[in-house]
Amino acid sequence: MDNQYNPKDVESKWQDIWQEKQSFCASMESAKEKYYLLEMFPYPSGRIHMGHVRNYAIGDVVARFKRMQGFNVLHPMGWDAFGMPAENAAIEHGIHPAKWTYENIDSMRRQLKKIGLSYDWKREFATCNADYYRWEQLVFLKMFEKGLAYKKGSSVNWCEDCQTVLANEQVEDGCCWRCHNQVQPKELEQWFFKITNYADELLEWTDKLSGWPERVLSMQRNWIGKSYGCEIDFEVSGGNKKIKVFTTRPDTLAGATFMSLAPEHPMVEELVTADQKNAVDDFIAAVERQDKADRTSGDLEKIGIFTGSYCVNPLNGEKIPVFLANFVLMGYGTGAVMAVPAHDQRDFEFAKKYHLPMRVVIQPQDVDLVAEQLTEAFPESGFLVNSGQFDGIDNESAKEKIAAFLVELGAGRKTVNYRLRDWGVSRQRYWGTPIPIIYCQDCGAVPVPEEDLPVVLPTDVELTGEGGSPLARHQEFLQVPCPKCGKQARRESDTFDTFVESSWYFARYTCPDYTDGPLEKNAANYWLPVDQYIGGIEHAVMHLLYARFYTKILRDLGLMDVDEPFTNLLTQGMVCKETQRCPEHGWLYPEQVMDGKCALCHQSVELGRTEKMSKSKKNVIDPNQLIEQYGADTARLFSLFAAPPEKDLEWNEQGVEGCFRFLNRVWRAVADHRELIATAEISADISAEGTDLHRKVHQTIKKVSTDIDGSFHFNTAIAAVMELVNAIYAFKAAADNPGVLREALEAVVCLLNPFVPHISEELWQLLGHEQSVEASGWPVWDESALVTDDMTLVIQVNGKVRGKVNVAVTADRQTIEAEALAEENVQRFISGKEVRKIIVVPGRLVNIVVG
């Protein structure tokens, strides 16, 4: 055995073996309990980054650990391959999105294999392949048939230059993320999925997903936004129209002193008077340039404009002015808000800005609120005042009483409202799944017959970035006969939102080669739900919510019997590194800095904040360079040891080098003792020193096992193995206890296998085993080996720790007291003083009270 650790040779050897033996391919087995481990699949950008390394290394630890425990593990990998980046690359570099995507997939697959990830590559697929999206099109047709997919007019973010709809996330400071030109709202016919039909079930299950982080569940509950309240009609003064509002606070109705409408509200044109029209038009144009997400922000500057019209408060008959306000959106409730400035902070700020009246209608007990003296809104509970017949009632009771009064009056109704809106899935882009609908002048929207699926995305297109999606101009694709009447018709040119592909990929992994439908039911029911899902918190209310919805769709279509896609969810932290900036050349890559100076101009470099690694700030580490220098096992070990998985990991070059040194120590420990332990066996007759190491081995096995299994405390598990390695190096009785030493070395190699699989497999083989370390199984600790003959007690003097003492477990109180009083450091603090009392807490501490 070479005493020098050479990661490049070791890693290439074992990756070839795994490839040849197809070591990680999964199949349905009744003899083993299944375990489905999945990380969120990547977009094929062409290069992996340290975030990939960390995320996938976390998953690989769990997959390998579960295999060693005897589970039947499914651990697949694929590619979220449709989307805008491919189109952008095509426009910028003149390369077709398909060619760009598949070349990137080939590159990233090679890189992921170099990390030694235990994927079942036989299940690999890319979502841009027609063999995948044909089934997505079939599910859409089934949803269309059941009314769960429909088309309607909707206000969207529209980029005129790119001729496409943009998601809110693709609008930056009111501009298109691709061409940077102004985005405008536009009314378009769009396809939607009726996710609102499942709002109650989605909400109900957030209380059953005990394996999910509470933060994610809370975000989903807020996104669904179920609220009980009252819909109230405010008659427009001087007309026969009514403005409908939804409120959860009918108890504050008497305090409504004005009305706030969304600038997009359909009644705006009717409400605006001639003398206010120019000012209102200017205001609407200004609000259209604001980002919708910003308009809901708490620190947004509240601005508005008077429409010139009034409406009537149904509770007290008061005429109140109708304003448009930038913080009111059509996306929640009715797009109209009864403004109660004394009891709502947004309304309070707006009323102060425009000098509008406010009225206190809820008084707390023992405090007399005066509207003119308020410095902020009072949203808390209390008793009603200035509310006519409802004065003196506590506000919770008043909610019911006022709602009932409005129902009797014919001016309101109790209702339930949701913040959740149906999922808009239309995209005016090329690189996506074609929507399988044909438009006929006589027959309307006609579904593509199932036997004609897939509707294949044509490849003979030219992307220029101008004129919108090339599908809308591709006559051969567009012009088709109507499936119903045979007349000339037109194919839908919109494609699906890429979130559709990622909403069911985890299910397709269970049967990727199945050709008779989207899912083979037995396989889906065997493997699903995913036992452990790993990915970023940024997907909490988009991908994760859509995946939950789509799972219920697949269930209700009879394709599987699963209610939820993911039993347990881990949201891993980011990989962060300090930024470095040159006064002349701006942000610098780490390799562009030498001894604190810019390698380009030799000026001193300014160290910036530690932030998430990003190409824009150039604070990135190339995993390929790291693997080339230290090996994949070192890269894996550092990413797992430097921080708990759910926390951000701060990059540290010294930490990487420390992990590399540790692996070298493990290698030498085996190399130096290989001959000594070659034929050794554990003996019941071992020395005291051997007993100590034997105990340490089993303590470590227990610690690592419990730290990995379900808790993901990988950093403390690795630290425990490091302590065991230190104990091996400190073991002075190896010659007399070769069996104990062999046990310790084998435990180290086994326990490290999920973290650093290449070196552990090599060392396991060099220890004389023909079977792989993974096939050998996870070590089990012996409880009897954990029993110790002595114990360590902390010694306090007047409550402060002053020393420790080892005593026999069977020691009586008199012996314990004598040993504590005799401890050298304790003597310094009790010398010359009267010992008034000695308190012994069995198994823990001794407190000596002196005066």
Summary of the structure (lengths in Angstrom):
residues: 851
radius of gyration: 33.9
end to end distance: 64.6
largest distance: 110.5
contacts: 2731
relative contact order: 0.11
helix: 40%
strand: 21%
